[in-house]
Amino acid sequence: MAAQLLDGQKVADEMKAQLAVRVHDLVAKGKKPGLGTILVGDDASSARYVAMKHKDCEEVGIASFHRHLPADTSQDQLNSVIDEFNQNGDIDAYLIQLPLPKHLDEVTSLMRVDPDKDVDGLHPVNLGKLVMGAEGPLPCTPNGILALLSHFGVKTERSRVVIVGRGLTIGRPLSLLLTLKRPGCNATVTVVHTGTDDIGAFTREADIVIAAAGQAHLIKGSMVRPGAAVVGAGTTFVNGKLLSDLDDDVAEVAGWVTPRIGGVGPMTRAMLLVNTVLAAERHYGKDR
C-alpha cells in the first residue's frame, strides 16, 4: 500500500491565496492587518521560524513587526516590549517566539499578552474559550491539522483518534478541539504519551493517529492500522536534521501520511495568518 501524502504545503498555499483576497479587501477599506513577533536570544531554529513567518506575511500583504532582543534581556525589559505590542494599534496579533532563555518566565510573559492579540490561541482566556466551545482564536497547529485532514477527505467525525503527546501547543488543545460538537470535530479521542505503556496497543485501534511527542521515529508501521491516517506533528533535530515522530515505514501501512517536511509546519504558519486576518477584521469592525 502506498499512502497518500497529506501535502500541507499545497493546502497552505491555497489558503494563502484566499487570505490575500481578504487582506486586499481590508486594505481597500483602510485597514492593513499586522502580525508581530518578539524573539529573545540567538537560537538559530527560532530565528529561522520567525523569518519564515514574516515571509508568509509579505506573500499575502500583511504588515509585519519584529523585535529582536538580546539573550540577556531582563523580564522587565521583555514585559515593556509586550506592553508596547499590546498598545500598538497597527499590530492586530502577535507572538512571543518560544523557547525563551531560561532566566525568563514563559508563563508570566505569555500571560501578559493581550488575549485579543494572541495569535497562537494559547492564552488561558482563549484556551478557556476552547474548553467552553466559545468563539476565539484557535491554536494554530491543532486547527491546521484539522484543516489538513478535511482537505484530503479524512473523516474526523465519529472517528477514533489517538493523539500521542500531551503538550500545551498541540496535544492538549487538539484533544479539546476534536471532541467539540461541531462539523469537522465530534471525534472519540484518546490521549497517550511517552509515559504510556505499549502505545501501539492504542494506535493500532485508531482511524487517525496524530503523533506530537517530539521523539524521532516513535511511531512505527507496526503500530498503525492499515489504511489509517497518520499525522506527524512532532519533530526533533538530530545532528542538524529535522526528524519526524513517524518512522519511514509508516507510509507502507497508512492510507494517508504527512511527509517529513511540508506536512504540519506550513499549516501552522498558515493558521497564524488566518488568526491575524480574523483579528484585523474584528478590530476593523470595532473601529468603525
C-alpha positions in Angstrom: 0.0 0.0 0.0 1.3 3.5 -0.9 -0.1 6.1 1.4 -1.5 9.3 0.0 0.6 12.3 1.1 -1.1 14.9 3.3 0.7 17.7 1.5 0.4 20.6 3.9 2.4 23.0 1.7 -0.1 22.6 -1.1 -3.0 23.3 1.2 -1.2 26.2 2.9 -0.5 27.8 -0.5 -4.2 27.6 -1.4 -5.1 29.1 2.0 -2.7 32.0 1.5 -4.1 32.8 -1.9 -7.6 33.1 -0.3 -6.2 35.2 2.5 -4.6 37.6 0.1 -8.0 38.5 -1.2 -9.3 39.2 2.3 -6.3 41.3 3.1 -6.7 43.2 -0.2 -10.3 44.0 0.8 -9.3 45.2 4.2 -6.5 47.4 2.8 -9.1 48.9 0.4 -11.1 49.9 3.5 -8.1 51.5 5.1 -7.2 48.6 7.5 -3.9 46.7 6.8 -3.6 43.6 9.0 -0.4 43.5 11.1 1.4 40.5 12.7 4.1 41.0 15.3 6.9 38.7 16.6 9.1 39.0 19.6 12.4 37.0 19.6 14.7 36.9 22.6 18.2 35.5 22.1 20.0 33.9 19.1 18.5 30.4 18.8 19.0 29.6 15.1 15.9 27.5 14.8 13.7 30.2 16.4 15.2 32.9 14.1 14.5 30.7 11.1 10.9 30.1 12.1 10.4 33.8 12.7 11.9 34.7 9.3 9.5 32.2 7.6 6.5 33.8 9.3 7.4 37.2 8.0 8.0 35.9 4.5 4.4 34.4 4.7 3.1 37.9 5.7 4.8 39.5 2.8 3.3 37.0 0.4 -0.3 37.8 1.4 0.1 41.5 2.1 0.1 41.5 5.9 2.4 44.1 7.6 4.9 42.5 9.9 6.5 43.9 13.0 9.5 42.4 14.7 11.6 43.0 17.9 14.8 41.0 18.4 16.0 41.3 21.9 19.4 40.1 23.2 19.7 36.9 25.2 20.4 38.8 28.5 17.2 40.8 28.2 15.6 41.1 31.7 12.0 40.1 32.5 11.1 43.8 33.0 12.6 44.7 29.6 10.6 41.9 27.9 7.5 43.0 29.7 7.9 46.5 28.4 8.1 45.3 24.8 5.0 43.1 25.3 3.1 46.1 26.7 4.3 48.1 23.6 2.9 45.5 21.3 -0.4 45.3 23.2 -0.8 49.1 22.8 0.3 49.3 19.1 -2.9 49.7 17.0 -1.1 48.6 13.9 -0.4 45.2 15.4 -3.5 43.1 15.3 -1.9 39.9 16.6 1.5 38.8 17.7 3.5 36.0 19.3 6.5 35.6 21.6 8.7 33.0 20.0 9.5 30.1 22.3 11.6 28.9 23.9 12.7 31.9 25.9 16.1 32.0 27.6 16.0 30.1 30.9 16.2 33.2 33.1 12.9 34.5 31.7 9.5 33.2 32.9 7.5 31.9 29.9 4.2 31.8 31.8 4.5 35.3 33.1 5.4 36.5 29.6 2.6 34.7 27.8 0.0 35.8 30.4 0.9 39.4 29.8 -0.1 39.2 26.1 -3.4 40.8 25.3 -5.8 37.8 24.7 -7.4 39.8 21.8 -4.0 39.8 20.1 -3.0 36.2 21.0 -2.2 34.9 17.5 -1.3 31.4 18.9 -4.6 31.0 20.6 -2.8 29.7 23.7 -3.5 32.4 26.3 -5.5 31.0 29.2 -8.5 33.2 28.2 -8.5 31.7 24.7 -7.9 28.2 25.9 -10.8 28.7 28.3 -13.0 29.7 25.3 -11.9 26.5 23.6 -12.9 24.4 26.6 -16.3 26.1 26.5 -16.7 25.8 22.8 -17.0 29.6 22.6 -15.6 31.7 19.7 -12.0 32.7 19.9 -8.6 32.3 18.2 -7.9 28.6 17.8 -4.4 27.2 18.5 -2.6 27.2 15.1 -1.2 23.7 14.9 -4.3 21.8 16.1 -6.5 23.9 13.8 -4.1 23.4 10.9 -4.1 19.6 11.4 -7.9 19.6 11.2 -7.9 21.7 8.1 -5.3 19.4 6.5 -7.3 16.3 7.2 -10.5 17.9 6.0 -8.9 19.0 2.7 -7.9 15.4 1.9 -11.3 14.0 2.8 -10.1 12.2 6.0 -13.3 11.9 8.1 -12.9 13.0 11.7 -16.5 13.0 12.9 -17.3 9.7 14.8 -13.7 8.5 14.1 -11.4 7.0 16.7 -8.4 9.4 17.1 -5.3 8.7 19.2 -3.1 11.7 20.0 0.4 10.8 21.1 1.6 13.7 23.2 0.0 15.9 25.9 1.9 19.2 25.3 0.3 22.7 25.5 0.8 23.6 21.9 -0.6 20.5 20.2 -1.8 17.5 22.2 -3.9 19.1 24.9 -5.7 21.7 22.8 -6.1 19.3 19.9 -7.9 16.8 22.1 -10.3 19.6 23.2 -10.9 20.8 19.6 -11.5 17.3 18.2 -14.2 16.5 20.8 -16.2 19.6 20.2 -19.7 19.0 18.9 -19.2 20.9 15.6 -18.6 19.9 12.0 -15.1 18.5 11.4 -14.7 17.5 15.0 -17.0 15.3 17.1 -14.4 12.5 17.3 -13.7 9.9 20.0 -10.3 10.9 21.3 -7.7 9.1 23.4 -4.5 10.9 24.5 -1.4 8.8 25.2 2.2 9.9 25.8 5.8 8.7 26.2 4.9 7.6 29.7 2.2 5.3 28.4 2.9 1.5 28.4 2.5 0.0 25.0 1.5 3.0 22.9 0.9 0.7 19.9 -2.0 -1.1 21.7 -3.8 2.2 21.4 -2.6 3.4 18.0 -3.4 0.1 16.2 -7.1 0.7 17.1 -7.2 4.2 15.7 -8.7 5.6 12.5 -6.4 8.6 12.9 -3.1 8.8 14.7 -1.6 12.2 15.5 2.0 12.0 16.8 3.0 15.1 18.7 5.6 13.8 21.2 8.7 15.3 19.8 10.5 11.9 19.7 12.1 10.8 16.4 10.7 7.7 14.8 8.4 7.0 17.8 5.5 5.7 15.6 6.4 2.6 13.6 4.5 1.0 10.8 3.7 -2.0 13.1 1.8 0.4 15.4 -0.6 1.6 12.7 -3.8 0.0 11.5 -3.7 -0.5 7.7 -5.4 2.4 5.9 -5.4 4.8 8.9 -4.5 8.4 8.6 -1.2 9.3 10.4 -0.1 12.8 11.1 3.5 13.6 12.2 3.1 16.8 14.2 6.1 16.3 16.4 9.7 17.0 15.2 13.2 16.7 16.6 16.6 18.0 15.4 19.1 15.2 15.3 22.6 16.0 14.0 21.2 19.1 12.3 18.5 17.1 10.5 14.8 17.6 11.2 13.2 14.3 12.0 9.5 13.4 12.4 7.8 11.4 15.1 6.9 9.0 12.3 9.2 6.2 11.1 9.6 5.9 7.4 7.8 2.5 7.3 4.5 4.2 8.4 3.9 5.2 4.8 3.9 1.5 3.8 0.8 0.8 6.1 -1.1 4.0 6.4 -3.8 5.3 4.0 -2.7 8.9 4.4 0.5 10.2 5.9 2.3 13.6 6.3 5.7 14.0 4.7 8.7 14.6 6.9 8.9 18.2 5.6 5.9 20.1 4.2 3.2 18.5 6.3 2.0 20.2 9.5 4.6 23.0 9.6 3.1 25.0 6.6 -0.4 24.5 8.0 0.7 26.0 11.4 2.1 29.1 9.7 -1.0 29.4 7.5 -3.2 29.4 10.6 -1.1 32.2 12.1 -2.1 34.3 9.1 -5.7 33.2 9.4 -5.8 34.3 13.1 -4.1 37.6 12.2 -6.6 38.4 9.4 -9.5 37.4 11.7 -8.2 39.8 14.4 -7.8 42.6 11.8 -11.4 42.0 10.6 -12.6 42.1 14.2 -10.6 45.3 15.0 -11.9 47.0 11.8 -15.4 46.2 12.9 -14.8 47.8 16.4 -13.1 50.9 15.0 -15.9 51.8 12.5 
